[in-house]
């Protein structure tokens, strides 16, 4: 009997789909892009500046930003209470000033917004132009418009890029991973690891520095 002809199957489409961890860390803003986004947001309105800045500085999802209530903001003691979603932690984090870069000063951003925010009876911090709470779809559209104005590529025009960016910037600044976990409100360190991407060169440099310290 003749042997069966060898059949070469094409690659399965499933093999081309990146893993969840790869998808999570593939897009983040450089420091320069972050400042560009905040600048464009402030030019649109102080509300947009404050929303996007809080989302970046505290690693918030779109729904979490929209869910912030007035009672969650303590301007006297500069504290933000955050109820995170998807099983993440409820945290209380400081509101940061930033004397070196005014666009990163969230205390100033919030004060500017609260001065012009209409007293429409809503107890949510960020309200729409027509009054009432913003929803995540509206926040997405606002961020997308800002991202386009800032010249970001398509893969960086989703608001979740802000959380990716915070994680990336903290890791680049050699912040302890446990502190990155707390800043992002994760219950599990494995959730934090999904945002961490390193190259062989970075790993080799870290190992060399650690061993130099030991020996």
ChimeraX commands (.cxc) that place a marker at each C-alpha (Angstrom):
marker #1 position 0.00,0.00,0.00 radius 0.5
marker #1 position 1.32,3.41,-0.92 radius 0.5
marker #1 position 2.17,5.56,2.01 radius 0.5
marker #1 position -0.18,8.40,2.70 radius 0.5
marker #1 position 0.90,11.73,1.36 radius 0.5
marker #1 position 2.21,14.09,3.98 radius 0.5
marker #1 position -0.22,16.90,4.53 radius 0.5
marker #1 position 1.01,20.25,5.85 radius 0.5
marker #1 position -1.68,22.08,7.68 radius 0.5
marker #1 position -1.68,25.87,7.77 radius 0.5
marker #1 position -1.04,27.52,11.09 radius 0.5
marker #1 position -4.13,27.63,13.24 radius 0.5
marker #1 position -5.54,31.15,13.63 radius 0.5
marker #1 position -5.63,30.51,17.37 radius 0.5
marker #1 position -1.81,30.43,17.39 radius 0.5
marker #1 position -1.73,34.01,16.18 radius 0.5
marker #1 position -3.82,35.37,19.04 radius 0.5
marker #1 position -1.50,36.89,21.67 radius 0.5
marker #1 position -1.74,35.65,25.21 radius 0.5
marker #1 position -3.68,37.70,27.72 radius 0.5
marker #1 position -0.49,38.95,29.37 radius 0.5
marker #1 position 0.89,40.03,25.98 radius 0.5
marker #1 position -2.31,41.89,25.13 radius 0.5
marker #1 position -2.32,43.62,28.51 radius 0.5
marker #1 position 1.17,45.03,28.21 radius 0.5
marker #1 position 1.44,45.71,24.49 radius 0.5
marker #1 position 0.34,49.34,24.63 radius 0.5
marker #1 position 1.42,52.02,27.07 radius 0.5
marker #1 position 2.33,55.68,26.86 radius 0.5
marker #1 position 5.83,57.03,27.07 radius 0.5
marker #1 position 6.31,59.85,29.60 radius 0.5
marker #1 position 6.29,62.32,26.71 radius 0.5
marker #1 position 3.06,60.87,25.33 radius 0.5
marker #1 position 1.49,61.00,28.79 radius 0.5
marker #1 position 2.24,64.72,29.08 radius 0.5
marker #1 position 0.95,65.26,25.55 radius 0.5
marker #1 position -2.35,63.58,26.41 radius 0.5
marker #1 position -2.75,65.63,29.59 radius 0.5
marker #1 position -1.98,68.83,27.71 radius 0.5
marker #1 position -4.62,68.09,25.07 radius 0.5
marker #1 position -7.12,67.09,27.77 radius 0.5
marker #1 position -6.61,70.38,29.62 radius 0.5
marker #1 position -7.09,72.33,26.39 radius 0.5
marker #1 position -10.47,70.61,25.98 radius 0.5
marker #1 position -11.63,71.24,29.56 radius 0.5
marker #1 position -10.47,71.07,33.17 radius 0.5
marker #1 position -12.93,68.21,33.66 radius 0.5
marker #1 position -11.23,66.11,30.99 radius 0.5
marker #1 position -7.81,66.96,32.41 radius 0.5
marker #1 position -8.85,65.96,35.94 radius 0.5
marker #1 position -10.54,62.72,34.79 radius 0.5
marker #1 position -7.67,61.50,32.68 radius 0.5
marker #1 position -5.07,62.54,35.25 radius 0.5
marker #1 position -6.84,60.62,38.04 radius 0.5
marker #1 position -7.18,57.59,35.79 radius 0.5
marker #1 position -3.44,57.65,35.12 radius 0.5
marker #1 position -2.16,58.53,38.60 radius 0.5
marker #1 position -4.29,55.85,40.30 radius 0.5
marker #1 position -4.46,53.20,37.58 radius 0.5
marker #1 position -8.24,53.42,37.22 radius 0.5
marker #1 position -10.52,51.75,34.71 radius 0.5
marker #1 position -13.04,53.90,32.83 radius 0.5
marker #1 position -15.90,52.59,35.00 radius 0.5
marker #1 position -13.95,53.32,38.18 radius 0.5
marker #1 position -13.29,56.93,37.17 radius 0.5
marker #1 position -16.96,57.46,36.36 radius 0.5
marker #1 position -18.00,55.89,39.69 radius 0.5
marker #1 position -16.07,58.37,41.87 radius 0.5
marker #1 position -18.48,60.33,44.06 radius 0.5
marker #1 position -18.00,63.71,45.66 radius 0.5
marker #1 position -17.80,62.04,49.09 radius 0.5
marker #1 position -14.84,59.98,47.83 radius 0.5
marker #1 position -12.75,63.14,47.52 radius 0.5
marker #1 position -11.27,64.73,50.64 radius 0.5
marker #1 position -9.64,67.92,49.40 radius 0.5
marker #1 position -8.68,69.03,52.91 radius 0.5
marker #1 position -6.50,65.99,53.55 radius 0.5
marker #1 position -5.89,65.27,49.83 radius 0.5
marker #1 position -7.26,61.71,49.90 radius 0.5
marker #1 position -9.11,59.77,47.20 radius 0.5
marker #1 position -11.17,56.70,48.18 radius 0.5
marker #1 position -11.39,54.22,45.31 radius 0.5
marker #1 position -13.81,51.32,44.94 radius 0.5
marker #1 position -12.13,49.18,42.31 radius 0.5
marker #1 position -13.93,46.61,40.19 radius 0.5
marker #1 position -13.27,43.03,39.07 radius 0.5
marker #1 position -12.29,41.82,42.53 radius 0.5
marker #1 position -9.64,44.47,43.07 radius 0.5
marker #1 position -9.09,46.25,46.37 radius 0.5
marker #1 position -10.85,49.27,47.83 radius 0.5
marker #1 position -8.07,51.71,48.54 radius 0.5
marker #1 position -7.52,55.20,49.92 radius 0.5
marker #1 position -4.71,56.97,48.11 radius 0.5
marker #1 position -3.16,60.43,48.44 radius 0.5
marker #1 position -3.96,63.08,45.87 radius 0.5
marker #1 position -0.63,64.25,44.54 radius 0.5
marker #1 position 0.73,67.66,43.81 radius 0.5
marker #1 position 3.57,67.87,41.30 radius 0.5
marker #1 position 5.57,71.06,41.43 radius 0.5
marker #1 position 7.92,70.03,38.64 radius 0.5
marker #1 position 5.18,69.33,36.07 radius 0.5
marker #1 position 1.89,71.22,36.60 radius 0.5
marker #1 position 0.00,68.89,34.25 radius 0.5
marker #1 position 0.58,66.07,36.79 radius 0.5
marker #1 position -0.76,68.08,39.75 radius 0.5
marker #1 position -4.06,66.36,40.48 radius 0.5
marker #1 position -4.83,68.58,43.48 radius 0.5
marker #1 position -4.75,71.62,41.18 radius 0.5
marker #1 position -6.72,69.75,38.51 radius 0.5
marker #1 position -9.49,68.79,40.93 radius 0.5
marker #1 position -9.70,72.24,42.45 radius 0.5
marker #1 position -10.03,73.73,38.97 radius 0.5
marker #1 position -12.82,71.30,38.09 radius 0.5
marker #1 position -14.73,71.74,41.34 radius 0.5
marker #1 position -14.74,75.51,40.83 radius 0.5
marker #1 position -16.64,75.19,37.54 radius 0.5
marker #1 position -18.62,71.98,38.17 radius 0.5
marker #1 position -22.35,72.68,37.99 radius 0.5
marker #1 position -24.36,71.96,41.12 radius 0.5
marker #1 position -26.84,69.75,39.28 radius 0.5
marker #1 position -27.76,67.57,42.24 radius 0.5
marker #1 position -25.57,64.68,41.14 radius 0.5
marker #1 position -23.35,63.14,43.81 radius 0.5
marker #1 position -20.82,61.93,41.24 radius 0.5
marker #1 position -17.56,63.83,40.83 radius 0.5
marker #1 position -17.49,63.90,37.04 radius 0.5
marker #1 position -20.67,64.98,35.31 radius 0.5
marker #1 position -21.67,65.46,31.70 radius 0.5
marker #1 position -22.34,68.81,30.06 radius 0.5
marker #1 position -26.05,68.04,30.25 radius 0.5
marker #1 position -25.81,67.10,33.92 radius 0.5
marker #1 position -25.66,63.78,35.70 radius 0.5
marker #1 position -23.06,61.07,35.87 radius 0.5
marker #1 position -20.76,60.29,32.97 radius 0.5
marker #1 position -20.74,56.66,31.87 radius 0.5
marker #1 position -17.78,54.58,30.68 radius 0.5
marker #1 position -18.79,54.95,27.03 radius 0.5
marker #1 position -18.66,58.73,27.30 radius 0.5
marker #1 position -15.29,58.54,29.03 radius 0.5
marker #1 position -14.02,56.28,26.25 radius 0.5
marker #1 position -15.12,58.78,23.61 radius 0.5
marker #1 position -13.51,61.67,25.50 radius 0.5
marker #1 position -10.23,59.81,25.85 radius 0.5
marker #1 position -10.29,58.74,22.22 radius 0.5
marker #1 position -10.77,62.34,21.08 radius 0.5
marker #1 position -7.93,63.50,23.31 radius 0.5
marker #1 position -5.68,60.69,22.10 radius 0.5
marker #1 position -6.33,61.60,18.47 radius 0.5
marker #1 position -5.54,65.26,19.20 radius 0.5
marker #1 position -2.33,64.18,20.93 radius 0.5
marker #1 position -1.32,62.17,17.86 radius 0.5
marker #1 position -1.38,58.75,19.50 radius 0.5
marker #1 position -1.48,55.66,17.27 radius 0.5
marker #1 position -4.68,53.62,17.15 radius 0.5
marker #1 position -3.49,50.99,19.64 radius 0.5
marker #1 position -3.02,53.67,22.29 radius 0.5
marker #1 position -6.45,55.29,22.02 radius 0.5
marker #1 position -8.18,53.16,24.65 radius 0.5
marker #1 position -8.39,54.54,28.23 radius 0.5
marker #1 position -7.04,51.29,29.67 radius 0.5
marker #1 position -3.67,52.37,28.26 radius 0.5
marker #1 position -3.49,54.76,31.23 radius 0.5
marker #1 position -3.38,51.89,33.73 radius 0.5
marker #1 position -0.80,50.08,31.59 radius 0.5
marker #1 position 1.23,53.27,31.51 radius 0.5
marker #1 position 1.24,53.75,35.28 radius 0.5
marker #1 position 2.47,50.19,35.76 radius 0.5
marker #1 position 5.15,50.62,33.11 radius 0.5
marker #1 position 6.37,53.93,34.53 radius 0.5
marker #1 position 6.52,52.58,38.09 radius 0.5
marker #1 position 8.48,49.52,36.99 radius 0.5
marker #1 position 10.82,51.68,34.91 radius 0.5
marker #1 position 11.38,53.75,38.04 radius 0.5
marker #1 position 12.43,50.57,39.91 radius 0.5
marker #1 position 9.44,50.69,42.26 radius 0.5
marker #1 position 9.11,47.49,44.28 radius 0.5
marker #1 position 6.61,45.14,42.65 radius 0.5
marker #1 position 4.60,44.86,45.87 radius 0.5
marker #1 position 4.14,48.64,45.82 radius 0.5
marker #1 position 3.13,48.56,42.15 radius 0.5
marker #1 position 0.54,45.94,43.11 radius 0.5
marker #1 position -0.84,48.23,45.82 radius 0.5
marker #1 position -0.88,51.27,43.55 radius 0.5
marker #1 position -2.93,49.36,40.97 radius 0.5
marker #1 position -5.26,47.92,43.62 radius 0.5
marker #1 position -4.59,44.29,42.75 radius 0.5
marker #1 position -5.40,41.50,45.19 radius 0.5
marker #1 position -2.99,39.09,43.53 radius 0.5
marker #1 position 0.58,39.71,42.42 radius 0.5
marker #1 position -0.19,37.63,39.32 radius 0.5
marker #1 position -2.54,40.37,38.17 radius 0.5
marker #1 position 0.30,42.88,38.47 radius 0.5
marker #1 position 2.67,40.63,36.54 radius 0.5
marker #1 position 0.37,40.85,33.52 radius 0.5
marker #1 position 1.47,44.49,33.15 radius 0.5
marker #1 position 5.17,43.75,33.42 radius 0.5
marker #1 position 7.22,43.23,30.30 radius 0.5
marker #1 position 11.01,42.85,30.39 radius 0.5
marker #1 position 13.68,42.20,27.78 radius 0.5
marker #1 position 16.69,39.89,28.11 radius 0.5
marker #1 position 18.91,42.97,28.29 radius 0.5
marker #1 position 16.89,44.43,31.17 radius 0.5
marker #1 position 16.96,41.11,33.03 radius 0.5
marker #1 position 20.72,40.75,32.51 radius 0.5
marker #1 position 21.34,44.29,33.76 radius 0.5
marker #1 position 19.23,43.68,36.88 radius 0.5
marker #1 position 21.00,40.39,37.63 radius 0.5
marker #1 position 24.42,41.99,37.20 radius 0.5
marker #1 position 23.53,44.89,39.50 radius 0.5
marker #1 position 22.13,42.51,42.15 radius 0.5
marker #1 position 25.20,40.26,42.10 radius 0.5
marker #1 position 27.55,43.22,42.23 radius 0.5
marker #1 position 25.77,44.24,45.42 radius 0.5
marker #1 position 26.05,40.75,46.92 radius 0.5
marker #1 position 29.67,40.04,45.98 radius 0.5
marker link #1:1,2 radius 0.2
marker link #1:2,3 radius 0.2
marker link #1:3,4 radius 0.2
marker link #1:4,5 radius 0.2
marker link #1:5,6 radius 0.2
marker link #1:6,7 radius 0.2
marker link #1:7,8 radius 0.2
marker link #1:8,9 radius 0.2
marker link #1:9,10 radius 0.2
marker link #1:10,11 radius 0.2
marker link #1:11,12 radius 0.2
marker link #1:12,13 radius 0.2
marker link #1:13,14 radius 0.2
marker link #1:14,15 radius 0.2
marker link #1:15,16 radius 0.2
marker link #1:16,17 radius 0.2
marker link #1:17,18 radius 0.2
marker link #1:18,19 radius 0.2
marker link #1:19,20 radius 0.2
marker link #1:20,21 radius 0.2
marker link #1:21,22 radius 0.2
marker link #1:22,23 radius 0.2
marker link #1:23,24 radius 0.2
marker link #1:24,25 radius 0.2
marker link #1:25,26 radius 0.2
marker link #1:26,27 radius 0.2
marker link #1:27,28 radius 0.2
marker link #1:28,29 radius 0.2
marker link #1:29,30 radius 0.2
marker link #1:30,31 radius 0.2
marker link #1:31,32 radius 0.2
marker link #1:32,33 radius 0.2
marker link #1:33,34 radius 0.2
marker link #1:34,35 radius 0.2
marker link #1:35,36 radius 0.2
marker link #1:36,37 radius 0.2
marker link #1:37,38 radius 0.2
marker link #1:38,39 radius 0.2
marker link #1:39,40 radius 0.2
marker link #1:40,41 radius 0.2
marker link #1:41,42 radius 0.2
marker link #1:42,43 radius 0.2
marker link #1:43,44 radius 0.2
marker link #1:44,45 radius 0.2
marker link #1:45,46 radius 0.2
marker link #1:46,47 radius 0.2
marker link #1:47,48 radius 0.2
marker link #1:48,49 radius 0.2
marker link #1:49,50 radius 0.2
marker link #1:50,51 radius 0.2
marker link #1:51,52 radius 0.2
marker link #1:52,53 radius 0.2
marker link #1:53,54 radius 0.2
marker link #1:54,55 radius 0.2
marker link #1:55,56 radius 0.2
marker link #1:56,57 radius 0.2
marker link #1:57,58 radius 0.2
marker link #1:58,59 radius 0.2
marker link #1:59,60 radius 0.2
marker link #1:60,61 radius 0.2
marker link #1:61,62 radius 0.2
marker link #1:62,63 radius 0.2
marker link #1:63,64 radius 0.2
marker link #1:64,65 radius 0.2
marker link #1:65,66 radius 0.2
marker link #1:66,67 radius 0.2
marker link #1:67,68 radius 0.2
marker link #1:68,69 radius 0.2
marker link #1:69,70 radius 0.2
marker link #1:70,71 radius 0.2
marker link #1:71,72 radius 0.2
marker link #1:72,73 radius 0.2
marker link #1:73,74 radius 0.2
marker link #1:74,75 radius 0.2
marker link #1:75,76 radius 0.2
marker link #1:76,77 radius 0.2
marker link #1:77,78 radius 0.2
marker link #1:78,79 radius 0.2
marker link #1:79,80 radius 0.2
marker link #1:80,81 radius 0.2
marker link #1:81,82 radius 0.2
marker link #1:82,83 radius 0.2
marker link #1:83,84 radius 0.2
marker link #1:84,85 radius 0.2
marker link #1:85,86 radius 0.2
marker link #1:86,87 radius 0.2
marker link #1:87,88 radius 0.2
marker link #1:88,89 radius 0.2
marker link #1:89,90 radius 0.2
marker link #1:90,91 radius 0.2
marker link #1:91,92 radius 0.2
marker link #1:92,93 radius 0.2
marker link #1:93,94 radius 0.2
marker link #1:94,95 radius 0.2
marker link #1:95,96 radius 0.2
marker link #1:96,97 radius 0.2
marker link #1:97,98 radius 0.2
marker link #1:98,99 radius 0.2
marker link #1:99,100 radius 0.2
marker link #1:100,101 radius 0.2
marker link #1:101,102 radius 0.2
marker link #1:102,103 radius 0.2
marker link #1:103,104 radius 0.2
marker link #1:104,105 radius 0.2
marker link #1:105,106 radius 0.2
marker link #1:106,107 radius 0.2
marker link #1:107,108 radius 0.2
marker link #1:108,109 radius 0.2
marker link #1:109,110 radius 0.2
marker link #1:110,111 radius 0.2
marker link #1:111,112 radius 0.2
marker link #1:112,113 radius 0.2
marker link #1:113,114 radius 0.2
marker link #1:114,115 radius 0.2
marker link #1:115,116 radius 0.2
marker link #1:116,117 radius 0.2
marker link #1:117,118 radius 0.2
marker link #1:118,119 radius 0.2
marker link #1:119,120 radius 0.2
marker link #1:120,121 radius 0.2
marker link #1:121,122 radius 0.2
marker link #1:122,123 radius 0.2
marker link #1:123,124 radius 0.2
marker link #1:124,125 radius 0.2
marker link #1:125,126 radius 0.2
marker link #1:126,127 radius 0.2
marker link #1:127,128 radius 0.2
marker link #1:128,129 radius 0.2
marker link #1:129,130 radius 0.2
marker link #1:130,131 radius 0.2
marker link #1:131,132 radius 0.2
marker link #1:132,133 radius 0.2
marker link #1:133,134 radius 0.2
marker link #1:134,135 radius 0.2
marker link #1:135,136 radius 0.2
marker link #1:136,137 radius 0.2
marker link #1:137,138 radius 0.2
marker link #1:138,139 radius 0.2
marker link #1:139,140 radius 0.2
marker link #1:140,141 radius 0.2
marker link #1:141,142 radius 0.2
marker link #1:142,143 radius 0.2
marker link #1:143,144 radius 0.2
marker link #1:144,145 radius 0.2
marker link #1:145,146 radius 0.2
marker link #1:146,147 radius 0.2
marker link #1:147,148 radius 0.2
marker link #1:148,149 radius 0.2
marker link #1:149,150 radius 0.2
marker link #1:150,151 radius 0.2
marker link #1:151,152 radius 0.2
marker link #1:152,153 radius 0.2
marker link #1:153,154 radius 0.2
marker link #1:154,155 radius 0.2
marker link #1:155,156 radius 0.2
marker link #1:156,157 radius 0.2
marker link #1:157,158 radius 0.2
marker link #1:158,159 radius 0.2
marker link #1:159,160 radius 0.2
marker link #1:160,161 radius 0.2
marker link #1:161,162 radius 0.2
marker link #1:162,163 radius 0.2
marker link #1:163,164 radius 0.2
marker link #1:164,165 radius 0.2
marker link #1:165,166 radius 0.2
marker link #1:166,167 radius 0.2
marker link #1:167,168 radius 0.2
marker link #1:168,169 radius 0.2
marker link #1:169,170 radius 0.2
marker link #1:170,171 radius 0.2
marker link #1:171,172 radius 0.2
marker link #1:172,173 radius 0.2
marker link #1:173,174 radius 0.2
marker link #1:174,175 radius 0.2
marker link #1:175,176 radius 0.2
marker link #1:176,177 radius 0.2
marker link #1:177,178 radius 0.2
marker link #1:178,179 radius 0.2
marker link #1:179,180 radius 0.2
marker link #1:180,181 radius 0.2
marker link #1:181,182 radius 0.2
marker link #1:182,183 radius 0.2
marker link #1:183,184 radius 0.2
marker link #1:184,185 radius 0.2
marker link #1:185,186 radius 0.2
marker link #1:186,187 radius 0.2
marker link #1:187,188 radius 0.2
marker link #1:188,189 radius 0.2
marker link #1:189,190 radius 0.2
marker link #1:190,191 radius 0.2
marker link #1:191,192 radius 0.2
marker link #1:192,193 radius 0.2
marker link #1:193,194 radius 0.2
marker link #1:194,195 radius 0.2
marker link #1:195,196 radius 0.2
marker link #1:196,197 radius 0.2
marker link #1:197,198 radius 0.2
marker link #1:198,199 radius 0.2
marker link #1:199,200 radius 0.2
marker link #1:200,201 radius 0.2
marker link #1:201,202 radius 0.2
marker link #1:202,203 radius 0.2
marker link #1:203,204 radius 0.2
marker link #1:204,205 radius 0.2
marker link #1:205,206 radius 0.2
marker link #1:206,207 radius 0.2
marker link #1:207,208 radius 0.2
marker link #1:208,209 radius 0.2
marker link #1:209,210 radius 0.2
marker link #1:210,211 radius 0.2
marker link #1:211,212 radius 0.2
marker link #1:212,213 radius 0.2
marker link #1:213,214 radius 0.2
marker link #1:214,215 radius 0.2
view
